[in-house]
């Protein structure tokens, strides 16, 4: 959706025989097909085998999409904002299981994680969702950064919390797993990447001496969160 709002196109396989009963299947191709058939999206060009590049046809519809997304995933949506605050609280206490408890029910309410038909990497959907949640917790966290250049790469999400001398940081690496049985290994690999690429280095600029590292892995409608041990910044 963000790609469309930014003026880009997404590659979608169209369900040319869409029926009203199909909507209950909650398939991403049916959702995008419905938007196309109702005129909310337009074909930019065909790419073969029922696949098309779709775009938002005009600025009026783009503004409507933008306003709806902002209303649903912002601090103005009190329910969504409350979940963001709970997630930030759990992260700030090193509570990985508490973070998973916040995220698990939200995956069914707010996002279809099968909606990865865009050309962008599959993790982007999860990344944007988490960023929206943490953006609602501005009274609990500071210095929020997404894709922050740090160490030998870019950390998915970093922020600080607390005041000197008790200020600490949080580093989050996000992954997608193809199968549920792969999730725990993916969490371990995410935490390993945080260490090997020295993602915590950017926290020095935030005057943090310690930090929590988390690996968050999504698979369909499930998530796994690992980490939460308070670490010293080398």
N, C-alpha and C positions, 0 to 999 in steps of 0.2 A: 504493500500500500504506500509506503514511504517513497518508493521508486516512482510510482504513478504521480503522487502529489508533487514530486520534484520535477515533473515534466518528462520523465522517462517512459519506457515501454516495458511490458513484461510478456514473456513467452508462455502461452497457455494452450492446452489441448481442449478444444471445445466439444461439449456434449450436444451434438446437433439434434438429438431426439429428447431433449430435456422435458420431463413431465413434472407436474406439481408434486407427485409422490416422491420424486427423486430428492427433493430438498431435505427430507428427513434423514438422508444418508450422510449429510454434512461433509460431502466431498468438495475439495477446493475447486475442481474444474466445474462443478455445478454452480457454485457461487459466482465465479467469474463469468460463466455462460449467462447466468441470469442478469448480471449487470450489463453484459453486452446486448442481450435481447431487449432490455428495457431502455437502452440508449445512454446509460451512464458511462459506458466505455465504447470505444470505436476501434475497428481494425486498422492498425498501422500498415501491416503487410502480412501476407501468408508466408509460412516457413515450411509447409509440407505436412502431410499425414494428419490432417485436422488440427494442426498447430498454427497459431497466429501470434503476432505481436500486437498487444492491445495497449491503448493509451486513453487518457481522459480527453474527450473531444473539445472542451472549451473551458475558459476561465471560470464561468459561473458554476459548472459542475465541480471543478477543482476546488473552488472555495467552499462548496458544500461538503465535500469530502474532508477538507482540512478542518473545518469547524466541528464536524462530527467526531473526528479523531481526537481533536483537542479537548472536546467536552467529555469524552469517554476515558481518555488516558491522561488526566491532568489533576492538579490539586483541587480544581473546582468540583470534580466528582468526589464527594466526601468519602464514599465507600472505598473507591480505588485508592485514594490518598491514605486512608487508614491502613490499608494493606501495605502500602509502601513504607509507612512508619514502622509497622511491625517487622517488616523485613530488615529495615535498617537497624532496629533495636537488636534483633537476633544477631546480625552481623557484628554489631559493636560489642556484643557479649561473648563472642566466640562460639555461638550456638548454631552449629551447622544443621543439626536436626530440626531446630526451630525455624531456620530459613526454609527447609524443605516443607515443613508443615504449613508455612504461609503460601508457598508457591503451588503446591499440589492442587488444591481446589481451584486456584485462579486459572490454571491451564484450561480447565473445562468451561470457565465462565467467559474469559476475555479473549483467548487466542485459539486459533486452529493451527496447531503445529504441523499439520500436513500441508499447510499453505506455504510450500517452499518452491513453487513453480517458477519464481523469478530467477534470473540468471545469477543473482548474487549468491554467495555461500549460504548454506542452510542455517548456519549459526546466527546469521544476521537477524532473523525473526526473533530469536531468543534474546539476543543482545539488545535489540530495540525495546523489547518488553521489559527487561530488567532495568534499563536506563530510565524508562518512564516511571517505573515504581520508585526507584531511588530519587528521582527528581521531585517526588512528592514529600520527601523527608528532609527538606532543607533546614528544618529547625533541629535536626539530630546529627546531620553530617555536614562536612565542609569540603571545599576544594574538589568537588566531584569532577572526574574526567573520564571520558570514554575514548578508547583507542589511544591511550596516552603513551607517547614515546618515553621509554624508560629502559635502562640497561641495554641489552642487545636486541631489543624489539619493541613491540607495542603491547602494553597491558590492556586487556579488554575493558576493565572497570577498576578505577582506584578512587579512593576518597579518604579523608581524615575525619576524626571525631575527637571530642574532648578538648580541653584547654591545657596549655603548658602549666606544669611540667608533665602532665598526664595525657598529652596528645598522642594518639596512636593512629595507624593507618590500616586500610583494608585493601587487599588486592584480590581481584576475582578473574579467573580464567574460565571461559565458557566453551563447552563442547556439545556436539550432537553425537549420539550413538545410534547405529543402525538397528541394534537388537538390545532388549533389556539386559541380557546376560553380559553385554559389553560395557555396561554403565560404570561399574566399580573400577574396572581397569582404566576407563576414560577419565574418571575422577583422579586416579593416581597419576596419570600422564599429565593432566592439567596442572596439578600441584608440582610435579617435577619440572614442567616448563617454567613455572613462576620462579623456581630456584635457579634453574640452569641459565635462564636469560636475564636474571637479576632484575625482575620487574619492580622490586621494592625500592630501587634506587631513587625513583622520582619522589618518594615520600620524604627524602631529606629536605627538599625544597618546601615541604609542608611542615617542617620542624617536628617530624615524628621520629621517635627512637625505637619504637616497636610497631609490629603490625600483625594482622591476621591474614592468612592466605586461604582462599576457598577455590575449590574446583566445583563448578556447577555443570551437570550434564543433563541434557534433555533427550528423551526418546519417546516419540509420540505424545501421549498425554501424561507421561511420567517424568519425574526428575529425581536426581540424586545429588546431594550436596555433601562434600567432604572437606576436611581441614578444620580450621578454627583454633589451632594452637598458636598462642602468642609467641612471636619470634622477635629476636633482636635484629635490627638492621645492621648488616655488616659494614 
